[in-house]
Amino acid sequence: MKFGKCVMLATAAGALMMVLAGCPQKEGPVERAGKSVDKAMDKAGKKIEKAGESVQDAAKGDKK
């Protein structure tokens, strides 16, 4: 009898997890802040790359 209850409980828990995973969830303030930080880091990375290219170009120009 205990084995049947465990199987039924596991099945119910699995079904509940599937239902909750399918529900659309609203984006919270932490997620929005995280996305904002990601965008800022991406922009900063691109500017650093440009600065590095400028330094390389300047170094090549000095060698000539």
PDBQT receptor file of N, H, CA, C and O in Angstrom, charges set to zero:
ATOM      1  N   MET A   1       0.817  -1.195   0.000  1.00  0.00    +0.000 N 
ATOM      2  CA  MET A   1       0.000   0.000   0.000  1.00  0.00    +0.000 C 
ATOM      3  C   MET A   1       0.867   1.267   0.000  1.00  0.00    +0.000 C 
ATOM      4  O   MET A   1       0.496   2.252  -0.638  1.00  0.00    +0.000 OA
ATOM      5  N   LYS A   2       1.995   1.267   0.689  1.00  0.00    +0.000 N 
ATOM      6  H   LYS A   2       2.296   0.467   1.207  1.00  0.00    +0.000 HD
ATOM      7  CA  LYS A   2       2.857   2.435   0.735  1.00  0.00    +0.000 C 
ATOM      8  C   LYS A   2       3.465   2.720  -0.631  1.00  0.00    +0.000 C 
ATOM      9  O   LYS A   2       3.602   3.879  -1.021  1.00  0.00    +0.000 OA
ATOM     10  N   PHE A   3       3.834   1.656  -1.371  1.00  0.00    +0.000 N 
ATOM     11  H   PHE A   3       3.722   0.714  -1.055  1.00  0.00    +0.000 HD
ATOM     12  CA  PHE A   3       4.430   1.844  -2.689  1.00  0.00    +0.000 C 
ATOM     13  C   PHE A   3       3.448   2.549  -3.623  1.00  0.00    +0.000 C 
ATOM     14  O   PHE A   3       3.854   3.424  -4.387  1.00  0.00    +0.000 OA
ATOM     15  N   GLY A   4       2.196   2.195  -3.578  1.00  0.00    +0.000 N 
ATOM     16  H   GLY A   4       1.866   1.484  -2.957  1.00  0.00    +0.000 HD
ATOM     17  CA  GLY A   4       1.172   2.815  -4.419  1.00  0.00    +0.000 C 
ATOM     18  C   GLY A   4       1.010   4.294  -4.097  1.00  0.00    +0.000 C 
ATOM     19  O   GLY A   4       0.839   5.117  -4.997  1.00  0.00    +0.000 OA
ATOM     20  N   LYS A   5       1.063   4.623  -2.826  1.00  0.00    +0.000 N 
ATOM     21  H   LYS A   5       1.202   3.954  -2.096  1.00  0.00    +0.000 HD
ATOM     22  CA  LYS A   5       0.943   6.027  -2.420  1.00  0.00    +0.000 C 
ATOM     23  C   LYS A   5       2.151   6.831  -2.897  1.00  0.00    +0.000 C 
ATOM     24  O   LYS A   5       2.004   7.972  -3.334  1.00  0.00    +0.000 OA
ATOM     25  N   CYS A   6       3.339   6.245  -2.816  1.00  0.00    +0.000 N 
ATOM     26  H   CYS A   6       3.459   5.318  -2.462  1.00  0.00    +0.000 HD
ATOM     27  CA  CYS A   6       4.547   6.928  -3.270  1.00  0.00    +0.000 C 
ATOM     28  C   CYS A   6       4.487   7.190  -4.769  1.00  0.00    +0.000 C 
ATOM     29  O   CYS A   6       4.854   8.269  -5.233  1.00  0.00    +0.000 OA
ATOM     30  N   VAL A   7       4.023   6.199  -5.523  1.00  0.00    +0.000 N 
ATOM     31  H   VAL A   7       3.725   5.321  -5.146  1.00  0.00    +0.000 HD
ATOM     32  CA  VAL A   7       3.913   6.352  -6.972  1.00  0.00    +0.000 C 
ATOM     33  C   VAL A   7       2.888   7.433  -7.299  1.00  0.00    +0.000 C 
ATOM     34  O   VAL A   7       3.122   8.266  -8.176  1.00  0.00    +0.000 OA
ATOM     35  N   MET A   8       1.766   7.425  -6.607  1.00  0.00    +0.000 N 
ATOM     36  H   MET A   8       1.576   6.749  -5.896  1.00  0.00    +0.000 HD
ATOM     37  CA  MET A   8       0.723   8.413  -6.859  1.00  0.00    +0.000 C 
ATOM     38  C   MET A   8       1.217   9.815  -6.487  1.00  0.00    +0.000 C 
ATOM     39  O   MET A   8       0.938  10.782  -7.195  1.00  0.00    +0.000 OA
ATOM     40  N   LEU A   9       1.945   9.920  -5.383  1.00  0.00    +0.000 N 
ATOM     41  H   LEU A   9       2.171   9.135  -4.808  1.00  0.00    +0.000 HD
ATOM     42  CA  LEU A   9       2.477  11.215  -4.958  1.00  0.00    +0.000 C 
ATOM     43  C   LEU A   9       3.510  11.726  -5.958  1.00  0.00    +0.000 C 
ATOM     44  O   LEU A   9       3.512  12.912  -6.292  1.00  0.00    +0.000 OA
ATOM     45  N   ALA A  10       4.377  10.858  -6.434  1.00  0.00    +0.000 N 
ATOM     46  H   ALA A  10       4.375   9.895  -6.163  1.00  0.00    +0.000 HD
ATOM     47  CA  ALA A  10       5.389  11.249  -7.412  1.00  0.00    +0.000 C 
ATOM     48  C   ALA A  10       4.735  11.684  -8.722  1.00  0.00    +0.000 C 
ATOM     49  O   ALA A  10       5.172  12.653  -9.343  1.00  0.00    +0.000 OA
ATOM     50  N   THR A  11       3.705  10.979  -9.136  1.00  0.00    +0.000 N 
ATOM     51  H   THR A  11       3.351  10.192  -8.632  1.00  0.00    +0.000 HD
ATOM     52  CA  THR A  11       2.995  11.331 -10.366  1.00  0.00    +0.000 C 
ATOM     53  C   THR A  11       2.313  12.690 -10.227  1.00  0.00    +0.000 C 
ATOM     54  O   THR A  11       2.363  13.514 -11.141  1.00  0.00    +0.000 OA
ATOM     55  N   ALA A  12       1.679  12.916  -9.087  1.00  0.00    +0.000 N 
ATOM     56  H   ALA A  12       1.638  12.247  -8.344  1.00  0.00    +0.000 HD
ATOM     57  CA  ALA A  12       1.010  14.196  -8.852  1.00  0.00    +0.000 C 
ATOM     58  C   ALA A  12       2.023  15.339  -8.812  1.00  0.00    +0.000 C 
ATOM     59  O   ALA A  12       1.772  16.411  -9.362  1.00  0.00    +0.000 OA
ATOM     60  N   ALA A  13       3.170  15.112  -8.162  1.00  0.00    +0.000 N 
ATOM     61  H   ALA A  13       3.374  14.241  -7.716  1.00  0.00    +0.000 HD
ATOM     62  CA  ALA A  13       4.196  16.152  -8.086  1.00  0.00    +0.000 C 
ATOM     63  C   ALA A  13       4.752  16.454  -9.476  1.00  0.00    +0.000 C 
ATOM     64  O   ALA A  13       4.982  17.613  -9.819  1.00  0.00    +0.000 OA
ATOM     65  N   GLY A  14       4.963  15.422 -10.262  1.00  0.00    +0.000 N 
ATOM     66  H   GLY A  14       4.776  14.480  -9.983  1.00  0.00    +0.000 HD
ATOM     67  CA  GLY A  14       5.457  15.620 -11.623  1.00  0.00    +0.000 C 
ATOM     68  C   GLY A  14       4.472  16.396 -12.474  1.00  0.00    +0.000 C 
ATOM     69  O   GLY A  14       4.863  17.288 -13.227  1.00  0.00    +0.000 OA
ATOM     70  N   ALA A  15       3.188  16.057 -12.358  1.00  0.00    +0.000 N 
ATOM     71  H   ALA A  15       2.870  15.332 -11.747  1.00  0.00    +0.000 HD
ATOM     72  CA  ALA A  15       2.162  16.760 -13.120  1.00  0.00    +0.000 C 
ATOM     73  C   ALA A  15       2.091  18.221 -12.701  1.00  0.00    +0.000 C 
ATOM     74  O   ALA A  15       1.947  19.103 -13.548  1.00  0.00    +0.000 OA
ATOM     75  N   LEU A  16       2.189  18.483 -11.405  1.00  0.00    +0.000 N 
ATOM     76  H   LEU A  16       2.305  17.767 -10.717  1.00  0.00    +0.000 HD
ATOM     77  CA  LEU A  16       2.150  19.864 -10.909  1.00  0.00    +0.000 C 
ATOM     78  C   LEU A  16       3.344  20.658 -11.434  1.00  0.00    +0.000 C 
ATOM     79  O   LEU A  16       3.197  21.819 -11.817  1.00  0.00    +0.000 OA
ATOM     80  N   MET A  17       4.522  20.041 -11.454  1.00  0.00    +0.000 N 
ATOM     81  H   MET A  17       4.642  19.098 -11.143  1.00  0.00    +0.000 HD
ATOM     82  CA  MET A  17       5.711  20.731 -11.962  1.00  0.00    +0.000 C 
ATOM     83  C   MET A  17       5.559  21.044 -13.447  1.00  0.00    +0.000 C 
ATOM     84  O   MET A  17       5.981  22.111 -13.893  1.00  0.00    +0.000 OA
ATOM     85  N   MET A  18       4.972  20.147 -14.211  1.00  0.00    +0.000 N 
ATOM     86  H   MET A  18       4.629  19.281 -13.849  1.00  0.00    +0.000 HD
ATOM     87  CA  MET A  18       4.771  20.386 -15.637  1.00  0.00    +0.000 C 
ATOM     88  C   MET A  18       3.794  21.527 -15.869  1.00  0.00    +0.000 C 
ATOM     89  O   MET A  18       3.991  22.351 -16.762  1.00  0.00    +0.000 OA
ATOM     90  N   VAL A  19       2.747  21.575 -15.066  1.00  0.00    +0.000 N 
ATOM     91  H   VAL A  19       2.587  20.906 -14.340  1.00  0.00    +0.000 HD
ATOM     92  CA  VAL A  19       1.753  22.642 -15.206  1.00  0.00    +0.000 C 
ATOM     93  C   VAL A  19       2.372  23.992 -14.860  1.00  0.00    +0.000 C 
ATOM     94  O   VAL A  19       2.170  24.975 -15.573  1.00  0.00    +0.000 OA
ATOM     95  N   LEU A  20       3.122  24.036 -13.772  1.00  0.00    +0.000 N 
ATOM     96  H   LEU A  20       3.287  23.237 -13.193  1.00  0.00    +0.000 HD
ATOM     97  CA  LEU A  20       3.739  25.298 -13.355  1.00  0.00    +0.000 C 
ATOM     98  C   LEU A  20       4.819  25.753 -14.331  1.00  0.00    +0.000 C 
ATOM     99  O   LEU A  20       4.999  26.955 -14.527  1.00  0.00    +0.000 OA
ATOM    100  N   ALA A  21       5.529  24.833 -14.936  1.00  0.00    +0.000 N 
ATOM    101  H   ALA A  21       5.383  23.857 -14.776  1.00  0.00    +0.000 HD
ATOM    102  CA  ALA A  21       6.556  25.195 -15.901  1.00  0.00    +0.000 C 
ATOM    103  C   ALA A  21       5.939  25.787 -17.159  1.00  0.00    +0.000 C 
ATOM    104  O   ALA A  21       6.573  26.599 -17.833  1.00  0.00    +0.000 OA
ATOM    105  N   GLY A  22       4.726  25.397 -17.480  1.00  0.00    +0.000 N 
ATOM    106  H   GLY A  22       4.212  24.737 -16.932  1.00  0.00    +0.000 HD
ATOM    107  CA  GLY A  22       4.073  25.896 -18.683  1.00  0.00    +0.000 C 
ATOM    108  C   GLY A  22       3.420  27.256 -18.505  1.00  0.00    +0.000 C 
ATOM    109  O   GLY A  22       3.055  27.893 -19.494  1.00  0.00    +0.000 OA
ATOM    110  N   CYS A  23       3.267  27.711 -17.288  1.00  0.00    +0.000 N 
ATOM    111  H   CYS A  23       3.564  27.195 -16.485  1.00  0.00    +0.000 HD
ATOM    112  CA  CYS A  23       2.629  29.002 -17.039  1.00  0.00    +0.000 C 
ATOM    113  C   CYS A  23       3.601  30.128 -17.361  1.00  0.00    +0.000 C 
ATOM    114  O   CYS A  23       4.760  30.092 -16.950  1.00  0.00    +0.000 OA
ATOM    115  N   PRO A  24       3.124  31.127 -18.096  1.00  0.00    +0.000 N 
ATOM    116  CA  PRO A  24       4.007  32.274 -18.347  1.00  0.00    +0.000 C 
ATOM    117  C   PRO A  24       4.209  33.052 -17.051  1.00  0.00    +0.000 C 
ATOM    118  O   PRO A  24       3.257  33.334 -16.322  1.00  0.00    +0.000 OA
ATOM    119  N   GLN A  25       5.450  33.388 -16.784  1.00  0.00    +0.000 N 
ATOM    120  H   GLN A  25       6.223  33.159 -17.376  1.00  0.00    +0.000 HD
ATOM    121  CA  GLN A  25       5.753  34.112 -15.560  1.00  0.00    +0.000 C 
ATOM    122  C   GLN A  25       6.155  35.533 -15.910  1.00  0.00    +0.000 C 
ATOM    123  O   GLN A  25       6.860  35.772 -16.890  1.00  0.00    +0.000 OA
ATOM    124  N   LYS A  26       5.697  36.469 -15.094  1.00  0.00    +0.000 N 
ATOM    125  H   LYS A  26       5.125  36.274 -14.298  1.00  0.00    +0.000 HD
ATOM    126  CA  LYS A  26       6.062  37.862 -15.314  1.00  0.00    +0.000 C 
ATOM    127  C   LYS A  26       7.517  38.058 -14.903  1.00  0.00    +0.000 C 
ATOM    128  O   LYS A  26       8.012  37.420 -13.974  1.00  0.00    +0.000 OA
ATOM    129  N   GLU A  27       8.170  38.936 -15.603  1.00  0.00    +0.000 N 
ATOM    130  H   GLU A  27       7.767  39.454 -16.358  1.00  0.00    +0.000 HD
ATOM    131  CA  GLU A  27       9.558  39.247 -15.328  1.00  0.00    +0.000 C 
ATOM    132  C   GLU A  27       9.621  40.149 -14.103  1.00  0.00    +0.000 C 
ATOM    133  O   GLU A  27       8.961  41.187 -14.051  1.00  0.00    +0.000 OA
ATOM    134  N   GLY A  28      10.409  39.751 -13.132  1.00  0.00    +0.000 N 
ATOM    135  H   GLY A  28      10.945  38.908 -13.174  1.00  0.00    +0.000 HD
ATOM    136  CA  GLY A  28      10.528  40.525 -11.912  1.00  0.00    +0.000 C 
ATOM    137  C   GLY A  28      11.565  41.624 -12.028  1.00  0.00    +0.000 C 
ATOM    138  O   GLY A  28      12.282  41.703 -13.025  1.00  0.00    +0.000 OA
ATOM    139  N   PRO A  29      11.647  42.471 -11.016  1.00  0.00    +0.000 N 
ATOM    140  CA  PRO A  29      12.591  43.586 -11.054  1.00  0.00    +0.000 C 
ATOM    141  C   PRO A  29      14.049  43.124 -11.106  1.00  0.00    +0.000 C 
ATOM    142  O   PRO A  29      14.887  43.794 -11.709  1.00  0.00    +0.000 OA
ATOM    143  N   VAL A  30      14.354  41.998 -10.486  1.00  0.00    +0.000 N 
ATOM    144  H   VAL A  30      13.673  41.453  -9.996  1.00  0.00    +0.000 HD
ATOM    145  CA  VAL A  30      15.732  41.496 -10.499  1.00  0.00    +0.000 C 
ATOM    146  C   VAL A  30      16.116  41.035 -11.898  1.00  0.00    +0.000 C 
ATOM    147  O   VAL A  30      17.233  41.280 -12.353  1.00  0.00    +0.000 OA
ATOM    148  N   GLU A  31      15.191  40.370 -12.575  1.00  0.00    +0.000 N 
ATOM    149  H   GLU A  31      14.284  40.171 -12.205  1.00  0.00    +0.000 HD
ATOM    150  CA  GLU A  31      15.469  39.923 -13.937  1.00  0.00    +0.000 C 
ATOM    151  C   GLU A  31      15.648  41.113 -14.877  1.00  0.00    +0.000 C 
ATOM    152  O   GLU A  31      16.533  41.107 -15.734  1.00  0.00    +0.000 OA
ATOM    153  N   ARG A  32      14.812  42.126 -14.716  1.00  0.00    +0.000 N 
ATOM    154  H   ARG A  32      14.094  42.132 -14.020  1.00  0.00    +0.000 HD
ATOM    155  CA  ARG A  32      14.949  43.325 -15.553  1.00  0.00    +0.000 C 
ATOM    156  C   ARG A  32      16.286  44.002 -15.286  1.00  0.00    +0.000 C 
ATOM    157  O   ARG A  32      16.960  44.444 -16.217  1.00  0.00    +0.000 OA
ATOM    158  N   ALA A  33      16.667  44.083 -14.023  1.00  0.00    +0.000 N 
ATOM    159  H   ALA A  33      16.120  43.724 -13.267  1.00  0.00    +0.000 HD
ATOM    160  CA  ALA A  33      17.955  44.698 -13.682  1.00  0.00    +0.000 C 
ATOM    161  C   ALA A  33      19.099  43.873 -14.263  1.00  0.00    +0.000 C 
ATOM    162  O   ALA A  33      20.085  44.427 -14.749  1.00  0.00    +0.000 OA
ATOM    163  N   GLY A  34      18.969  42.562 -14.214  1.00  0.00    +0.000 N 
ATOM    164  H   GLY A  34      18.168  42.112 -13.820  1.00  0.00    +0.000 HD
ATOM    165  CA  GLY A  34      20.006  41.697 -14.773  1.00  0.00    +0.000 C 
ATOM    166  C   GLY A  34      20.163  41.894 -16.267  1.00  0.00    +0.000 C 
ATOM    167  O   GLY A  34      21.279  41.932 -16.785  1.00  0.00    +0.000 OA
ATOM    168  N   LYS A  35      19.039  42.020 -16.959  1.00  0.00    +0.000 N 
ATOM    169  H   LYS A  35      18.132  41.989 -16.538  1.00  0.00    +0.000 HD
ATOM    170  CA  LYS A  35      19.097  42.260 -18.405  1.00  0.00    +0.000 C 
ATOM    171  C   LYS A  35      19.734  43.613 -18.700  1.00  0.00    +0.000 C 
ATOM    172  O   LYS A  35      20.494  43.756 -19.658  1.00  0.00    +0.000 OA
ATOM    173  N   SER A  36      19.422  44.592 -17.880  1.00  0.00    +0.000 N 
ATOM    174  H   SER A  36      18.805  44.475 -17.101  1.00  0.00    +0.000 HD
ATOM    175  CA  SER A  36      19.998  45.922 -18.062  1.00  0.00    +0.000 C 
ATOM    176  C   SER A  36      21.516  45.878 -17.857  1.00  0.00    +0.000 C 
ATOM    177  O   SER A  36      22.265  46.502 -18.607  1.00  0.00    +0.000 OA
ATOM    178  N   VAL A  37      21.957  45.148 -16.852  1.00  0.00    +0.000 N 
ATOM    179  H   VAL A  37      21.348  44.641 -16.242  1.00  0.00    +0.000 HD
ATOM    180  CA  VAL A  37      23.389  45.004 -16.600  1.00  0.00    +0.000 C 
ATOM    181  C   VAL A  37      24.050  44.280 -17.769  1.00  0.00    +0.000 C 
ATOM    182  O   VAL A  37      25.137  44.665 -18.200  1.00  0.00    +0.000 OA
ATOM    183  N   ASP A  38      23.405  43.239 -18.282  1.00  0.00    +0.000 N 
ATOM    184  H   ASP A  38      22.521  42.927 -17.932  1.00  0.00    +0.000 HD
ATOM    185  CA  ASP A  38      23.952  42.506 -19.427  1.00  0.00    +0.000 C 
ATOM    186  C   ASP A  38      24.144  43.422 -20.634  1.00  0.00    +0.000 C 
ATOM    187  O   ASP A  38      25.175  43.372 -21.306  1.00  0.00    +0.000 OA
ATOM    188  N   LYS A  39      23.143  44.256 -20.900  1.00  0.00    +0.000 N 
ATOM    189  H   LYS A  39      22.306  44.297 -20.354  1.00  0.00    +0.000 HD
ATOM    190  CA  LYS A  39      23.247  45.177 -22.034  1.00  0.00    +0.000 C 
ATOM    191  C   LYS A  39      24.381  46.175 -21.822  1.00  0.00    +0.000 C 
ATOM    192  O   LYS A  39      25.143  46.466 -22.743  1.00  0.00    +0.000 OA
ATOM    193  N   ALA A  40      24.485  46.693 -20.606  1.00  0.00    +0.000 N 
ATOM    194  H   ALA A  40      23.865  46.456 -19.857  1.00  0.00    +0.000 HD
ATOM    195  CA  ALA A  40      25.536  47.664 -20.304  1.00  0.00    +0.000 C 
ATOM    196  C   ALA A  40      26.917  47.022 -20.449  1.00  0.00    +0.000 C 
ATOM    197  O   ALA A  40      27.840  47.646 -20.975  1.00  0.00    +0.000 OA
ATOM    198  N   MET A  41      27.058  45.791 -19.990  1.00  0.00    +0.000 N 
ATOM    199  H   MET A  41      26.309  45.285 -19.564  1.00  0.00    +0.000 HD
ATOM    200  CA  MET A  41      28.343  45.094 -20.109  1.00  0.00    +0.000 C 
ATOM    201  C   MET A  41      28.682  44.821 -21.569  1.00  0.00    +0.000 C 
ATOM    202  O   MET A  41      29.845  44.901 -21.967  1.00  0.00    +0.000 OA
ATOM    203  N   ASP A  42      27.680  44.503 -22.355  1.00  0.00    +0.000 N 
ATOM    204  H   ASP A  42      26.736  44.438 -22.032  1.00  0.00    +0.000 HD
ATOM    205  CA  ASP A  42      27.898  44.258 -23.784  1.00  0.00    +0.000 C 
ATOM    206  C   ASP A  42      28.385  45.535 -24.471  1.00  0.00    +0.000 C 
ATOM    207  O   ASP A  42      29.331  45.505 -25.259  1.00  0.00    +0.000 OA
ATOM    208  N   LYS A  43      27.727  46.659 -24.162  1.00  0.00    +0.000 N 
ATOM    209  H   LYS A  43      26.959  46.683 -23.522  1.00  0.00    +0.000 HD
ATOM    210  CA  LYS A  43      28.134  47.937 -24.748  1.00  0.00    +0.000 C 
ATOM    211  C   LYS A  43      29.551  48.304 -24.312  1.00  0.00    +0.000 C 
ATOM    212  O   LYS A  43      30.355  48.769 -25.120  1.00  0.00    +0.000 OA
ATOM    213  N   ALA A  44      29.850  48.091 -23.026  1.00  0.00    +0.000 N 
ATOM    214  H   ALA A  44      29.197  47.713 -22.371  1.00  0.00    +0.000 HD
ATOM    215  CA  ALA A  44      31.184  48.408 -22.525  1.00  0.00    +0.000 C 
ATOM    216  C   ALA A  44      32.229  47.527 -23.206  1.00  0.00    +0.000 C 
ATOM    217  O   ALA A  44      33.313  47.996 -23.553  1.00  0.00    +0.000 OA
ATOM    218  N   GLY A  45      31.904  46.268 -23.392  1.00  0.00    +0.000 N 
ATOM    219  H   GLY A  45      31.023  45.887 -23.110  1.00  0.00    +0.000 HD
ATOM    220  CA  GLY A  45      32.829  45.358 -24.065  1.00  0.00    +0.000 C 
ATOM    221  C   GLY A  45      33.125  45.798 -25.485  1.00  0.00    +0.000 C 
ATOM    222  O   GLY A  45      34.269  45.734 -25.935  1.00  0.00    +0.000 OA
ATOM    223  N   LYS A  46      32.100  46.244 -26.187  1.00  0.00    +0.000 N 
ATOM    224  H   LYS A  46      31.171  46.296 -25.821  1.00  0.00    +0.000 HD
ATOM    225  CA  LYS A  46      32.296  46.716 -27.562  1.00  0.00    +0.000 C 
ATOM    226  C   LYS A  46      33.178  47.961 -27.592  1.00  0.00    +0.000 C 
ATOM    227  O   LYS A  46      34.027  48.098 -28.473  1.00  0.00    +0.000 OA
ATOM    228  N   LYS A  47      32.982  48.868 -26.638  1.00  0.00    +0.000 N 
ATOM    229  H   LYS A  47      32.293  48.757 -25.922  1.00  0.00    +0.000 HD
ATOM    230  CA  LYS A  47      33.798  50.079 -26.593  1.00  0.00    +0.000 C 
ATOM    231  C   LYS A  47      35.249  49.747 -26.245  1.00  0.00    +0.000 C 
ATOM    232  O   LYS A  47      36.174  50.372 -26.763  1.00  0.00    +0.000 OA
ATOM    233  N   ILE A  48      35.440  48.771 -25.375  1.00  0.00    +0.000 N 
ATOM    234  H   ILE A  48      34.688  48.263 -24.954  1.00  0.00    +0.000 HD
ATOM    235  CA  ILE A  48      36.799  48.358 -25.027  1.00  0.00    +0.000 C 
ATOM    236  C   ILE A  48      37.486  47.740 -26.241  1.00  0.00    +0.000 C 
ATOM    237  O   ILE A  48      38.671  47.976 -26.481  1.00  0.00    +0.000 OA
ATOM    238  N   GLU A  49      36.734  46.947 -27.005  1.00  0.00    +0.000 N 
ATOM    239  H   GLU A  49      35.772  46.756 -26.810  1.00  0.00    +0.000 HD
ATOM    240  CA  GLU A  49      37.302  46.366 -28.230  1.00  0.00    +0.000 C 
ATOM    241  C   GLU A  49      37.727  47.458 -29.206  1.00  0.00    +0.000 C 
ATOM    242  O   GLU A  49      38.809  47.397 -29.789  1.00  0.00    +0.000 OA
ATOM    243  N   LYS A  50      36.860  48.460 -29.379  1.00  0.00    +0.000 N 
ATOM    244  H   LYS A  50      35.980  48.510 -28.906  1.00  0.00    +0.000 HD
ATOM    245  CA  LYS A  50      37.200  49.572 -30.277  1.00  0.00    +0.000 C 
ATOM    246  C   LYS A  50      38.445  50.296 -29.790  1.00  0.00    +0.000 C 
ATOM    247  O   LYS A  50      39.314  50.648 -30.587  1.00  0.00    +0.000 OA
ATOM    248  N   ALA A  51      38.532  50.519 -28.490  1.00  0.00    +0.000 N 
ATOM    249  H   ALA A  51      37.825  50.233 -27.842  1.00  0.00    +0.000 HD
ATOM    250  CA  ALA A  51      39.703  51.201 -27.929  1.00  0.00    +0.000 C 
ATOM    251  C   ALA A  51      40.951  50.361 -28.159  1.00  0.00    +0.000 C 
ATOM    252  O   ALA A  51      42.009  50.900 -28.486  1.00  0.00    +0.000 OA
ATOM    253  N   GLY A  52      40.839  49.047 -27.991  1.00  0.00    +0.000 N 
ATOM    254  H   GLY A  52      39.980  48.609 -27.725  1.00  0.00    +0.000 HD
ATOM    255  CA  GLY A  52      41.979  48.166 -28.229  1.00  0.00    +0.000 C 
ATOM    256  C   GLY A  52      42.417  48.195 -29.679  1.00  0.00    +0.000 C 
ATOM    257  O   GLY A  52      43.613  48.179 -29.970  1.00  0.00    +0.000 OA
ATOM    258  N   GLU A  53      41.462  48.238 -30.586  1.00  0.00    +0.000 N 
ATOM    259  H   GLU A  53      40.490  48.251 -30.349  1.00  0.00    +0.000 HD
ATOM    260  CA  GLU A  53      41.790  48.332 -32.013  1.00  0.00    +0.000 C 
ATOM    261  C   GLU A  53      42.483  49.656 -32.309  1.00  0.00    +0.000 C 
ATOM    262  O   GLU A  53      43.436  49.703 -33.086  1.00  0.00    +0.000 OA
ATOM    263  N   SER A  54      42.009  50.721 -31.693  1.00  0.00    +0.000 N 
ATOM    264  H   SER A  54      41.235  50.683 -31.061  1.00  0.00    +0.000 HD
ATOM    265  CA  SER A  54      42.637  52.031 -31.896  1.00  0.00    +0.000 C 
ATOM    266  C   SER A  54      44.072  52.027 -31.401  1.00  0.00    +0.000 C 
ATOM    267  O   SER A  54      44.955  52.603 -32.037  1.00  0.00    +0.000 OA
ATOM    268  N   VAL A  55      44.306  51.379 -30.267  1.00  0.00    +0.000 N 
ATOM    269  H   VAL A  55      43.588  50.911 -29.750  1.00  0.00    +0.000 HD
ATOM    270  CA  VAL A  55      45.659  51.294 -29.721  1.00  0.00    +0.000 C 
ATOM    271  C   VAL A  55      46.541  50.485 -30.668  1.00  0.00    +0.000 C 
ATOM    272  O   VAL A  55      47.688  50.853 -30.918  1.00  0.00    +0.000 OA
ATOM    273  N   GLN A  56      46.011  49.391 -31.190  1.00  0.00    +0.000 N 
ATOM    274  H   GLN A  56      45.078  49.092 -30.986  1.00  0.00    +0.000 HD
ATOM    275  CA  GLN A  56      46.784  48.569 -32.126  1.00  0.00    +0.000 C 
ATOM    276  C   GLN A  56      47.108  49.364 -33.386  1.00  0.00    +0.000 C 
ATOM    277  O   GLN A  56      48.238  49.337 -33.874  1.00  0.00    +0.000 OA
ATOM    278  N   ASP A  57      46.111  50.068 -33.906  1.00  0.00    +0.000 N 
ATOM    279  H   ASP A  57      45.193  50.090 -33.510  1.00  0.00    +0.000 HD
ATOM    280  CA  ASP A  57      46.342  50.884 -35.089  1.00  0.00    +0.000 C 
ATOM    281  C   ASP A  57      47.401  51.959 -34.835  1.00  0.00    +0.000 C 
ATOM    282  O   ASP A  57      48.254  52.220 -35.683  1.00  0.00    +0.000 OA
ATOM    283  N   ALA A  58      47.332  52.566 -33.674  1.00  0.00    +0.000 N 
ATOM    284  H   ALA A  58      46.639  52.354 -32.984  1.00  0.00    +0.000 HD
ATOM    285  CA  ALA A  58      48.309  53.610 -33.319  1.00  0.00    +0.000 C 
ATOM    286  C   ALA A  58      49.704  52.984 -33.193  1.00  0.00    +0.000 C 
ATOM    287  O   ALA A  58      50.692  53.590 -33.610  1.00  0.00    +0.000 OA
ATOM    288  N   ALA A  59      49.790  51.794 -32.629  1.00  0.00    +0.000 N 
ATOM    289  H   ALA A  59      48.988  51.302 -32.290  1.00  0.00    +0.000 HD
ATOM    290  CA  ALA A  59      51.072  51.132 -32.468  1.00  0.00    +0.000 C 
ATOM    291  C   ALA A  59      51.657  50.759 -33.833  1.00  0.00    +0.000 C 
ATOM    292  O   ALA A  59      52.866  50.861 -34.042  1.00  0.00    +0.000 OA
ATOM    293  N   LYS A  60      50.813  50.334 -34.740  1.00  0.00    +0.000 N 
ATOM    294  H   LYS A  60      49.831  50.251 -34.570  1.00  0.00    +0.000 HD
ATOM    295  CA  LYS A  60      51.278  50.011 -36.089  1.00  0.00    +0.000 C 
ATOM    296  C   LYS A  60      51.783  51.264 -36.788  1.00  0.00    +0.000 C 
ATOM    297  O   LYS A  60      52.770  51.227 -37.524  1.00  0.00    +0.000 OA
ATOM    298  N   GLY A  61      51.102  52.358 -36.551  1.00  0.00    +0.000 N 
ATOM    299  H   GLY A  61      50.301  52.388 -35.954  1.00  0.00    +0.000 HD
ATOM    300  CA  GLY A  61      51.497  53.620 -37.175  1.00  0.00    +0.000 C 
ATOM    301  C   GLY A  61      52.825  54.113 -36.631  1.00  0.00    +0.000 C 
ATOM    302  O   GLY A  61      53.590  54.744 -37.360  1.00  0.00    +0.000 OA
ATOM    303  N   ASP A  62      53.118  53.835 -35.351  1.00  0.00    +0.000 N 
ATOM    304  H   ASP A  62      52.496  53.323 -34.759  1.00  0.00    +0.000 HD
ATOM    305  CA  ASP A  62      54.378  54.266 -34.747  1.00  0.00    +0.000 C 
ATOM    306  C   ASP A  62      55.555  53.482 -35.297  1.00  0.00    +0.000 C 
ATOM    307  O   ASP A  62      56.674  53.991 -35.357  1.00  0.00    +0.000 OA
ATOM    308  N   LYS A  63      55.302  52.230 -35.704  1.00  0.00    +0.000 N 
ATOM    309  H   LYS A  63      54.393  51.816 -35.655  1.00  0.00    +0.000 HD
ATOM    310  CA  LYS A  63      56.397  51.401 -36.194  1.00  0.00    +0.000 C 
ATOM    311  C   LYS A  63      56.851  51.831 -37.583  1.00  0.00    +0.000 C 
ATOM    312  O   LYS A  63      57.992  51.566 -37.962  1.00  0.00    +0.000 OA
ATOM    313  N   LYS A  64      56.007  52.472 -38.330  1.00  0.00    +0.000 N 
ATOM    314  H   LYS A  64      55.080  52.688 -38.022  1.00  0.00    +0.000 HD
ATOM    315  CA  LYS A  64      56.342  52.856 -39.712  1.00  0.00    +0.000 C 
ATOM    316  C   LYS A  64      57.287  53.981 -39.769  1.00  0.00    +0.000 C 
ATOM    317  O   LYS A  64      57.663  54.417 -40.857  1.00  0.00    +0.000 OA
TER     318      LYS A  64
